[in-house]
Amino acid sequence: MAKPKIYEGGCLCGNIRFVATGPALKPHTCSCRQCQRHSGSLTQMWVEFSQDQVEWTGTGGKPATWRSSEWSS
């Protein structure tokens, strides 16, 4: 049996860290103004994980959420 893929990352300050156990779901890109503002780039790349796939490991714990649009949470 193959080992599940593990993804690790977080914010630049290091307070928010995560470990996600794959597979990554629904990979997609977006170039709307909201995503451009969010990322500071012309195009944003997204993948999704279910909540039970993600563990928040940094000192900041689970980050706060902000609903930017009807399509994104």
PDB file of N, CA, C and O in Angstrom:
ATOM      1  N   MET A   1       0.832  -1.173   0.000  1.00  0.00           N
ATOM      2  CA  MET A   1       0.000   0.000   0.000  1.00  0.00           C
ATOM      3  C   MET A   1       0.885   1.248   0.000  1.00  0.00           C
ATOM      4  O   MET A   1       1.851   1.328   0.759  1.00  0.00           O
ATOM      5  N   ALA A   2       0.555   2.217  -0.849  1.00  0.00           N
ATOM      6  CA  ALA A   2       1.347   3.440  -0.966  1.00  0.00           C
ATOM      7  C   ALA A   2       1.099   4.371   0.221  1.00  0.00           C
ATOM      8  O   ALA A   2      -0.014   4.448   0.741  1.00  0.00           O
ATOM      9  N   LYS A   3       2.152   5.076   0.642  1.00  0.00           N
ATOM     10  CA  LYS A   3       2.013   6.055   1.714  1.00  0.00           C
ATOM     11  C   LYS A   3       1.239   7.264   1.192  1.00  0.00           C
ATOM     12  O   LYS A   3       1.426   7.658   0.041  1.00  0.00           O
ATOM     13  N   PRO A   4       0.380   7.855   2.012  1.00  0.00           N
ATOM     14  CA  PRO A   4      -0.325   9.055   1.555  1.00  0.00           C
ATOM     15  C   PRO A   4       0.636  10.229   1.404  1.00  0.00           C
ATOM     16  O   PRO A   4       1.603  10.353   2.156  1.00  0.00           O
ATOM     17  N   LYS A   5       0.364  11.082   0.434  1.00  0.00           N
ATOM     18  CA  LYS A   5       1.173  12.275   0.204  1.00  0.00           C
ATOM     19  C   LYS A   5       0.961  13.260   1.354  1.00  0.00           C
ATOM     20  O   LYS A   5      -0.172  13.462   1.793  1.00  0.00           O
ATOM     21  N   ILE A   6       2.035  13.872   1.842  1.00  0.00           N
ATOM     22  CA  ILE A   6       1.959  14.842   2.931  1.00  0.00           C
ATOM     23  C   ILE A   6       2.437  16.195   2.413  1.00  0.00           C
ATOM     24  O   ILE A   6       3.506  16.305   1.812  1.00  0.00           O
ATOM     25  N   TYR A   7       1.622  17.225   2.658  1.00  0.00           N
ATOM     26  CA  TYR A   7       1.935  18.597   2.262  1.00  0.00           C
ATOM     27  C   TYR A   7       2.124  19.417   3.537  1.00  0.00           C
ATOM     28  O   TYR A   7       1.352  19.282   4.487  1.00  0.00           O
ATOM     29  N   GLU A   8       3.147  20.263   3.554  1.00  0.00           N
ATOM     30  CA  GLU A   8       3.395  21.133   4.690  1.00  0.00           C
ATOM     31  C   GLU A   8       3.585  22.548   4.193  1.00  0.00           C
ATOM     32  O   GLU A   8       4.126  22.761   3.108  1.00  0.00           O
ATOM     33  N   GLY A   9       3.147  23.513   4.974  1.00  0.00           N
ATOM     34  CA  GLY A   9       3.317  24.907   4.574  1.00  0.00           C
ATOM     35  C   GLY A   9       2.833  25.839   5.651  1.00  0.00           C
ATOM     36  O   GLY A   9       2.562  25.428   6.779  1.00  0.00           O
ATOM     37  N   GLY A  10       2.727  27.113   5.287  1.00  0.00           N
ATOM     38  CA  GLY A  10       2.244  28.111   6.227  1.00  0.00           C
ATOM     39  C   GLY A  10       2.526  29.509   5.743  1.00  0.00           C
ATOM     40  O   GLY A  10       2.956  29.718   4.609  1.00  0.00           O
ATOM     41  N   CYS A  11       2.282  30.462   6.612  1.00  0.00           N
ATOM     42  CA  CYS A  11       2.471  31.870   6.270  1.00  0.00           C
ATOM     43  C   CYS A  11       3.953  32.254   6.374  1.00  0.00           C
ATOM     44  O   CYS A  11       4.769  31.506   6.912  1.00  0.00           O
ATOM     45  N   LEU A  12       4.271  33.423   5.851  1.00  0.00           N
ATOM     46  CA  LEU A  12       5.664  33.872   5.864  1.00  0.00           C
ATOM     47  C   LEU A  12       6.191  34.166   7.267  1.00  0.00           C
ATOM     48  O   LEU A  12       7.382  33.990   7.522  1.00  0.00           O
ATOM     49  N   CYS A  13       5.324  34.610   8.180  1.00  0.00           N
ATOM     50  CA  CYS A  13       5.802  34.920   9.535  1.00  0.00           C
ATOM     51  C   CYS A  13       6.068  33.650  10.342  1.00  0.00           C
ATOM     52  O   CYS A  13       6.772  33.693  11.351  1.00  0.00           O
ATOM     53  N   GLY A  14       5.506  32.515   9.899  1.00  0.00           N
ATOM     54  CA  GLY A  14       5.749  31.246  10.566  1.00  0.00           C
ATOM     55  C   GLY A  14       4.770  30.894  11.667  1.00  0.00           C
ATOM     56  O   GLY A  14       4.823  29.782  12.195  1.00  0.00           O
ATOM     57  N   ASN A  15       3.872  31.807  12.035  1.00  0.00           N
ATOM     58  CA  ASN A  15       2.922  31.516  13.116  1.00  0.00           C
ATOM     59  C   ASN A  15       1.836  30.536  12.693  1.00  0.00           C
ATOM     60  O   ASN A  15       1.393  29.719  13.500  1.00  0.00           O
ATOM     61  N   ILE A  16       1.408  30.608  11.458  1.00  0.00           N
ATOM     62  CA  ILE A  16       0.389  29.696  10.942  1.00  0.00           C
ATOM     63  C   ILE A  16       1.101  28.623  10.126  1.00  0.00           C
ATOM     64  O   ILE A  16       1.712  28.924   9.101  1.00  0.00           O
ATOM     65  N   ARG A  17       1.026  27.387  10.573  1.00  0.00           N
ATOM     66  CA  ARG A  17       1.651  26.253   9.879  1.00  0.00           C
ATOM     67  C   ARG A  17       0.608  25.147   9.761  1.00  0.00           C
ATOM     68  O   ARG A  17      -0.294  25.039  10.591  1.00  0.00           O
ATOM     69  N   PHE A  18       0.742  24.331   8.721  1.00  0.00           N
ATOM     70  CA  PHE A  18      -0.192  23.225   8.562  1.00  0.00           C
ATOM     71  C   PHE A  18       0.508  21.999   8.015  1.00  0.00           C
ATOM     72  O   PHE A  18       1.568  22.094   7.395  1.00  0.00           O
ATOM     73  N   VAL A  19      -0.090  20.860   8.248  1.00  0.00           N
ATOM     74  CA  VAL A  19       0.282  19.596   7.617  1.00  0.00           C
ATOM     75  C   VAL A  19      -1.019  19.045   7.046  1.00  0.00           C
ATOM     76  O   VAL A  19      -1.995  18.870   7.776  1.00  0.00           O
ATOM     77  N   ALA A  20      -1.038  18.772   5.746  1.00  0.00           N
ATOM     78  CA  ALA A  20      -2.216  18.207   5.095  1.00  0.00           C
ATOM     79  C   ALA A  20      -1.833  16.863   4.496  1.00  0.00           C
ATOM     80  O   ALA A  20      -0.804  16.738   3.831  1.00  0.00           O
ATOM     81  N   THR A  21      -2.657  15.874   4.732  1.00  0.00           N
ATOM     82  CA  THR A  21      -2.406  14.540   4.207  1.00  0.00           C
ATOM     83  C   THR A  21      -3.308  14.334   3.000  1.00  0.00           C
ATOM     84  O   THR A  21      -4.532  14.392   3.116  1.00  0.00           O
ATOM     85  N   GLY A  22      -2.693  14.090   1.824  1.00  0.00           N
ATOM     86  CA  GLY A  22      -3.364  14.048   0.528  1.00  0.00           C
ATOM     87  C   GLY A  22      -4.362  12.944   0.364  1.00  0.00           C
ATOM     88  O   GLY A  22      -4.532  12.110   1.253  1.00  0.00           O
ATOM     89  N   PRO A  23      -5.024  12.931  -0.769  1.00  0.00           N
ATOM     90  CA  PRO A  23      -4.689  13.689  -1.967  1.00  0.00           C
ATOM     91  C   PRO A  23      -5.260  15.104  -1.931  1.00  0.00           C
ATOM     92  O   PRO A  23      -6.276  15.368  -1.288  1.00  0.00           O
ATOM     93  N   ALA A  24      -4.578  16.012  -2.642  1.00  0.00           N
ATOM     94  CA  ALA A  24      -5.097  17.366  -2.829  1.00  0.00           C
ATOM     95  C   ALA A  24      -6.252  17.281  -3.816  1.00  0.00           C
ATOM     96  O   ALA A  24      -6.163  16.589  -4.831  1.00  0.00           O
ATOM     97  N   LEU A  25      -7.336  17.988  -3.514  1.00  0.00           N
ATOM     98  CA  LEU A  25      -8.542  17.908  -4.325  1.00  0.00           C
ATOM     99  C   LEU A  25      -8.768  19.189  -5.128  1.00  0.00           C
ATOM    100  O   LEU A  25      -8.364  20.273  -4.707  1.00  0.00           O
ATOM    101  N   LYS A  26      -9.406  19.057  -6.266  1.00  0.00           N
ATOM    102  CA  LYS A  26      -9.877  20.167  -7.111  1.00  0.00           C
ATOM    103  C   LYS A  26      -8.818  21.232  -7.401  1.00  0.00           C
ATOM    104  O   LYS A  26      -9.073  22.407  -7.135  1.00  0.00           O
ATOM    105  N   PRO A  27      -7.658  20.886  -7.925  1.00  0.00           N
ATOM    106  CA  PRO A  27      -6.675  21.930  -8.251  1.00  0.00           C
ATOM    107  C   PRO A  27      -7.239  22.860  -9.327  1.00  0.00           C
ATOM    108  O   PRO A  27      -7.821  22.401 -10.310  1.00  0.00           O
ATOM    109  N   HIS A  28      -7.063  24.158  -9.138  1.00  0.00           N
ATOM    110  CA  HIS A  28      -7.568  25.130 -10.096  1.00  0.00           C
ATOM    111  C   HIS A  28      -6.829  26.458  -9.937  1.00  0.00           C
ATOM    112  O   HIS A  28      -6.164  26.698  -8.930  1.00  0.00           O
ATOM    113  N   THR A  29      -6.956  27.296 -10.926  1.00  0.00           N
ATOM    114  CA  THR A  29      -6.384  28.632 -10.886  1.00  0.00           C
ATOM    115  C   THR A  29      -7.497  29.664 -11.003  1.00  0.00           C
ATOM    116  O   THR A  29      -8.581  29.368 -11.506  1.00  0.00           O
ATOM    117  N   CYS A  30      -7.220  30.870 -10.535  1.00  0.00           N
ATOM    118  CA  CYS A  30      -8.173  31.958 -10.648  1.00  0.00           C
ATOM    119  C   CYS A  30      -7.412  33.251 -10.892  1.00  0.00           C
ATOM    120  O   CYS A  30      -6.335  33.464 -10.336  1.00  0.00           O
ATOM    121  N   SER A  31      -7.983  34.116 -11.733  1.00  0.00           N
ATOM    122  CA  SER A  31      -7.371  35.406 -12.042  1.00  0.00           C
ATOM    123  C   SER A  31      -8.327  36.560 -11.778  1.00  0.00           C
ATOM    124  O   SER A  31      -8.145  37.648 -12.324  1.00  0.00           O
ATOM    125  N   CYS A  32      -9.350  36.338 -10.941  1.00  0.00           N
ATOM    126  CA  CYS A  32     -10.296  37.417 -10.645  1.00  0.00           C
ATOM    127  C   CYS A  32      -9.604  38.491  -9.797  1.00  0.00           C
ATOM    128  O   CYS A  32      -8.540  38.242  -9.230  1.00  0.00           O
ATOM    129  N   ARG A  33     -10.200  39.671  -9.709  1.00  0.00           N
ATOM    130  CA  ARG A  33      -9.604  40.770  -8.936  1.00  0.00           C
ATOM    131  C   ARG A  33      -9.428  40.403  -7.459  1.00  0.00           C
ATOM    132  O   ARG A  33      -8.430  40.769  -6.838  1.00  0.00           O
ATOM    133  N   GLN A  34     -10.397  39.682  -6.907  1.00  0.00           N
ATOM    134  CA  GLN A  34     -10.308  39.307  -5.496  1.00  0.00           C
ATOM    135  C   GLN A  34      -9.082  38.419  -5.254  1.00  0.00           C
ATOM    136  O   GLN A  34      -8.346  38.634  -4.291  1.00  0.00           O
ATOM    137  N   CYS A  35      -8.860  37.426  -6.120  1.00  0.00           N
ATOM    138  CA  CYS A  35      -7.693  36.554  -5.967  1.00  0.00           C
ATOM    139  C   CYS A  35      -6.397  37.311  -6.225  1.00  0.00           C
ATOM    140  O   CYS A  35      -5.384  37.035  -5.582  1.00  0.00           O
ATOM    141  N   GLN A  36      -6.413  38.259  -7.156  1.00  0.00           N
ATOM    142  CA  GLN A  36      -5.231  39.077  -7.396  1.00  0.00           C
ATOM    143  C   GLN A  36      -4.886  39.897  -6.153  1.00  0.00           C
ATOM    144  O   GLN A  36      -3.716  39.995  -5.780  1.00  0.00           O
ATOM    145  N   ARG A  37      -5.885  40.480  -5.518  1.00  0.00           N
ATOM    146  CA  ARG A  37      -5.647  41.254  -4.286  1.00  0.00           C
ATOM    147  C   ARG A  37      -5.169  40.350  -3.151  1.00  0.00           C
ATOM    148  O   ARG A  37      -4.270  40.712  -2.392  1.00  0.00           O
ATOM    149  N   HIS A  38      -5.771  39.187  -3.048  1.00  0.00           N
ATOM    150  CA  HIS A  38      -5.429  38.238  -1.985  1.00  0.00           C
ATOM    151  C   HIS A  38      -3.980  37.778  -2.083  1.00  0.00           C
ATOM    152  O   HIS A  38      -3.280  37.669  -1.076  1.00  0.00           O
ATOM    153  N   SER A  39      -3.536  37.505  -3.325  1.00  0.00           N
ATOM    154  CA  SER A  39      -2.215  36.906  -3.513  1.00  0.00           C
ATOM    155  C   SER A  39      -1.121  37.890  -3.915  1.00  0.00           C
ATOM    156  O   SER A  39       0.064  37.607  -3.738  1.00  0.00           O
ATOM    157  N   GLY A  40      -1.510  39.044  -4.456  1.00  0.00           N
ATOM    158  CA  GLY A  40      -0.503  39.979  -4.967  1.00  0.00           C
ATOM    159  C   GLY A  40       0.075  39.545  -6.304  1.00  0.00           C
ATOM    160  O   GLY A  40       1.112  40.061  -6.722  1.00  0.00           O
ATOM    161  N   SER A  41      -0.573  38.613  -6.981  1.00  0.00           N
ATOM    162  CA  SER A  41      -0.096  38.141  -8.286  1.00  0.00           C
ATOM    163  C   SER A  41      -1.254  38.157  -9.291  1.00  0.00           C
ATOM    164  O   SER A  41      -2.408  38.368  -8.918  1.00  0.00           O
ATOM    165  N   LEU A  42      -0.934  37.935 -10.551  1.00  0.00           N
ATOM    166  CA  LEU A  42      -1.971  37.938 -11.586  1.00  0.00           C
ATOM    167  C   LEU A  42      -2.868  36.711 -11.523  1.00  0.00           C
ATOM    168  O   LEU A  42      -4.051  36.786 -11.853  1.00  0.00           O
ATOM    169  N   THR A  43      -2.311  35.583 -11.101  1.00  0.00           N
ATOM    170  CA  THR A  43      -3.074  34.338 -11.038  1.00  0.00           C
ATOM    171  C   THR A  43      -2.776  33.625  -9.726  1.00  0.00           C
ATOM    172  O   THR A  43      -1.637  33.605  -9.260  1.00  0.00           O
ATOM    173  N   GLN A  44      -3.802  33.048  -9.144  1.00  0.00           N
ATOM    174  CA  GLN A  44      -3.673  32.312  -7.887  1.00  0.00           C
ATOM    175  C   GLN A  44      -3.939  30.829  -8.153  1.00  0.00           C
ATOM    176  O   GLN A  44      -4.865  30.498  -8.893  1.00  0.00           O
ATOM    177  N   MET A  45      -3.156  29.948  -7.573  1.00  0.00           N
ATOM    178  CA  MET A  45      -3.355  28.500  -7.680  1.00  0.00           C
ATOM    179  C   MET A  45      -3.960  28.011  -6.381  1.00  0.00           C
ATOM    180  O   MET A  45      -3.495  28.377  -5.301  1.00  0.00           O
ATOM    181  N   TRP A  46      -5.000  27.180  -6.474  1.00  0.00           N
ATOM    182  CA  TRP A  46      -5.686  26.658  -5.300  1.00  0.00           C
ATOM    183  C   TRP A  46      -5.789  25.143  -5.359  1.00  0.00           C
ATOM    184  O   TRP A  46      -5.926  24.571  -6.440  1.00  0.00           O
ATOM    185  N   VAL A  47      -5.726  24.505  -4.230  1.00  0.00           N
ATOM    186  CA  VAL A  47      -6.116  23.102  -4.067  1.00  0.00           C
ATOM    187  C   VAL A  47      -6.980  23.044  -2.816  1.00  0.00           C
ATOM    188  O   VAL A  47      -6.931  23.947  -1.981  1.00  0.00           O
ATOM    189  N   GLU A  48      -7.757  22.002  -2.689  1.00  0.00           N
ATOM    190  CA  GLU A  48      -8.636  21.871  -1.532  1.00  0.00           C
ATOM    191  C   GLU A  48      -8.314  20.597  -0.772  1.00  0.00           C
ATOM    192  O   GLU A  48      -7.905  19.591  -1.353  1.00  0.00           O
ATOM    193  N   PHE A  49      -8.508  20.661   0.543  1.00  0.00           N
ATOM    194  CA  PHE A  49      -8.400  19.506   1.429  1.00  0.00           C
ATOM    195  C   PHE A  49      -9.629  19.509   2.319  1.00  0.00           C
ATOM    196  O   PHE A  49     -10.121  20.574   2.692  1.00  0.00           O
ATOM    197  N   SER A  50     -10.127  18.340   2.662  1.00  0.00           N
ATOM    198  CA  SER A  50     -11.227  18.295   3.622  1.00  0.00           C
ATOM    199  C   SER A  50     -10.652  18.626   5.004  1.00  0.00           C
ATOM    200  O   SER A  50      -9.455  18.466   5.239  1.00  0.00           O
ATOM    201  N   GLN A  51     -11.519  19.089   5.915  1.00  0.00           N
ATOM    202  CA  GLN A  51     -11.051  19.517   7.235  1.00  0.00           C
ATOM    203  C   GLN A  51     -10.323  18.414   7.990  1.00  0.00           C
ATOM    204  O   GLN A  51      -9.381  18.685   8.735  1.00  0.00           O
ATOM    205  N   ASP A  52     -10.757  17.173   7.801  1.00  0.00           N
ATOM    206  CA  ASP A  52     -10.105  16.076   8.526  1.00  0.00           C
ATOM    207  C   ASP A  52      -8.744  15.716   7.945  1.00  0.00           C
ATOM    208  O   ASP A  52      -8.032  14.902   8.532  1.00  0.00           O
ATOM    209  N   GLN A  53      -8.359  16.297   6.808  1.00  0.00           N
ATOM    210  CA  GLN A  53      -7.038  16.071   6.219  1.00  0.00           C
ATOM    211  C   GLN A  53      -6.002  17.071   6.719  1.00  0.00           C
ATOM    212  O   GLN A  53      -4.809  16.891   6.476  1.00  0.00           O
ATOM    213  N   VAL A  54      -6.438  18.131   7.417  1.00  0.00           N
ATOM    214  CA  VAL A  54      -5.544  19.237   7.772  1.00  0.00           C
ATOM    215  C   VAL A  54      -5.341  19.311   9.285  1.00  0.00           C
ATOM    216  O   VAL A  54      -6.291  19.220  10.062  1.00  0.00           O
ATOM    217  N   GLU A  55      -4.085  19.476   9.680  1.00  0.00           N
ATOM    218  CA  GLU A  55      -3.730  19.709  11.080  1.00  0.00           C
ATOM    219  C   GLU A  55      -2.988  21.035  11.156  1.00  0.00           C
ATOM    220  O   GLU A  55      -2.003  21.235  10.445  1.00  0.00           O
ATOM    221  N   TRP A  56      -3.449  21.944  12.009  1.00  0.00           N
ATOM    222  CA  TRP A  56      -2.801  23.244  12.195  1.00  0.00           C
ATOM    223  C   TRP A  56      -1.731  23.086  13.264  1.00  0.00           C
ATOM    224  O   TRP A  56      -2.046  22.784  14.415  1.00  0.00           O
ATOM    225  N   THR A  57      -0.464  23.288  12.897  1.00  0.00           N
ATOM    226  CA  THR A  57       0.644  22.956  13.787  1.00  0.00           C
ATOM    227  C   THR A  57       1.407  24.158  14.315  1.00  0.00           C
ATOM    228  O   THR A  57       2.229  23.999  15.216  1.00  0.00           O
ATOM    229  N   GLY A  58       1.171  25.350  13.795  1.00  0.00           N
ATOM    230  CA  GLY A  58       1.925  26.531  14.220  1.00  0.00           C
ATOM    231  C   GLY A  58       1.437  27.109  15.527  1.00  0.00           C
ATOM    232  O   GLY A  58       0.380  26.727  16.028  1.00  0.00           O
ATOM    233  N   THR A  59       2.210  28.035  16.084  1.00  0.00           N
ATOM    234  CA  THR A  59       1.851  28.672  17.346  1.00  0.00           C
ATOM    235  C   THR A  59       0.585  29.508  17.228  1.00  0.00           C
ATOM    236  O   THR A  59      -0.080  29.764  18.233  1.00  0.00           O
ATOM    237  N   GLY A  60       0.240  29.938  16.018  1.00  0.00           N
ATOM    238  CA  GLY A  60      -0.969  30.732  15.800  1.00  0.00           C
ATOM    239  C   GLY A  60      -2.235  29.903  15.738  1.00  0.00           C
ATOM    240  O   GLY A  60      -3.334  30.456  15.705  1.00  0.00           O
ATOM    241  N   GLY A  61      -2.100  28.559  15.722  1.00  0.00           N
ATOM    242  CA  GLY A  61      -3.268  27.690  15.652  1.00  0.00           C
ATOM    243  C   GLY A  61      -3.992  27.807  14.321  1.00  0.00           C
ATOM    244  O   GLY A  61      -3.401  28.184  13.309  1.00  0.00           O
ATOM    245  N   LYS A  62      -5.269  27.481  14.333  1.00  0.00           N
ATOM    246  CA  LYS A  62      -6.089  27.557  13.122  1.00  0.00           C
ATOM    247  C   LYS A  62      -6.341  29.025  12.796  1.00  0.00           C
ATOM    248  O   LYS A  62      -6.739  29.789  13.675  1.00  0.00           O
ATOM    249  N   PRO A  63      -6.113  29.438  11.537  1.00  0.00           N
ATOM    250  CA  PRO A  63      -6.316  30.844  11.198  1.00  0.00           C
ATOM    251  C   PRO A  63      -7.797  31.220  11.180  1.00  0.00           C
ATOM    252  O   PRO A  63      -8.666  30.364  11.015  1.00  0.00           O
ATOM    253  N   ALA A  64      -8.066  32.504  11.350  1.00  0.00           N
ATOM    254  CA  ALA A  64      -9.425  33.019  11.221  1.00  0.00           C
ATOM    255  C   ALA A  64      -9.839  32.930   9.750  1.00  0.00           C
ATOM    256  O   ALA A  64      -8.987  32.871   8.863  1.00  0.00           O
ATOM    257  N   THR A  65     -11.128  32.919   9.500  1.00  0.00           N
ATOM    258  CA  THR A  65     -11.611  32.889   8.117  1.00  0.00           C
ATOM    259  C   THR A  65     -12.335  34.181   7.791  1.00  0.00           C
ATOM    260  O   THR A  65     -12.847  34.871   8.673  1.00  0.00           O
ATOM    261  N   TRP A  66     -12.365  34.490   6.509  1.00  0.00           N
ATOM    262  CA  TRP A  66     -13.046  35.671   6.009  1.00  0.00           C
ATOM    263  C   TRP A  66     -13.680  35.301   4.689  1.00  0.00           C
ATOM    264  O   TRP A  66     -12.982  34.908   3.755  1.00  0.00           O
ATOM    265  N   ARG A  67     -14.979  35.418   4.596  1.00  0.00           N
ATOM    266  CA  ARG A  67     -15.691  35.068   3.370  1.00  0.00           C
ATOM    267  C   ARG A  67     -15.573  36.237   2.403  1.00  0.00           C
ATOM    268  O   ARG A  67     -16.209  37.272   2.598  1.00  0.00           O
ATOM    269  N   SER A  68     -14.767  36.077   1.367  1.00  0.00           N
ATOM    270  CA  SER A  68     -14.483  37.154   0.421  1.00  0.00           C
ATOM    271  C   SER A  68     -15.547  37.272  -0.664  1.00  0.00           C
ATOM    272  O   SER A  68     -15.669  38.324  -1.290  1.00  0.00           O
ATOM    273  N   SER A  69     -16.313  36.217  -0.896  1.00  0.00           N
ATOM    274  CA  SER A  69     -17.325  36.248  -1.940  1.00  0.00           C
ATOM    275  C   SER A  69     -18.325  35.120  -1.698  1.00  0.00           C
ATOM    276  O   SER A  69     -18.146  34.313  -0.785  1.00  0.00           O
ATOM    277  N   GLU A  70     -19.353  35.065  -2.498  1.00  0.00           N
ATOM    278  CA  GLU A  70     -20.330  33.989  -2.409  1.00  0.00           C
ATOM    279  C   GLU A  70     -19.747  32.652  -2.866  1.00  0.00           C
ATOM    280  O   GLU A  70     -20.292  31.600  -2.532  1.00  0.00           O
ATOM    281  N   TRP A  71     -18.658  32.675  -3.617  1.00  0.00           N
ATOM    282  CA  TRP A  71     -18.061  31.455  -4.182  1.00  0.00           C
ATOM    283  C   TRP A  71     -16.937  30.907  -3.335  1.00  0.00           C
ATOM    284  O   TRP A  71     -16.534  29.758  -3.514  1.00  0.00           O
ATOM    285  N   SER A  72     -16.432  31.687  -2.435  1.00  0.00           N
ATOM    286  CA  SER A  72     -15.255  31.266  -1.674  1.00  0.00           C
ATOM    287  C   SER A  72     -15.521  31.470  -0.189  1.00  0.00           C
ATOM    288  O   SER A  72     -16.207  32.409   0.215  1.00  0.00           O
ATOM    289  N   SER A  73     -14.965  30.574   0.607  1.00  0.00           N
ATOM    290  CA  SER A  73     -15.129  30.752   2.055  1.00  0.00           C
ATOM    291  C   SER A  73     -13.797  30.692   2.754  1.00  0.00           C
ATOM    292  O   SER A  73     -13.735  30.821   3.976  1.00  0.00           O
TER     293      SER A  73
END
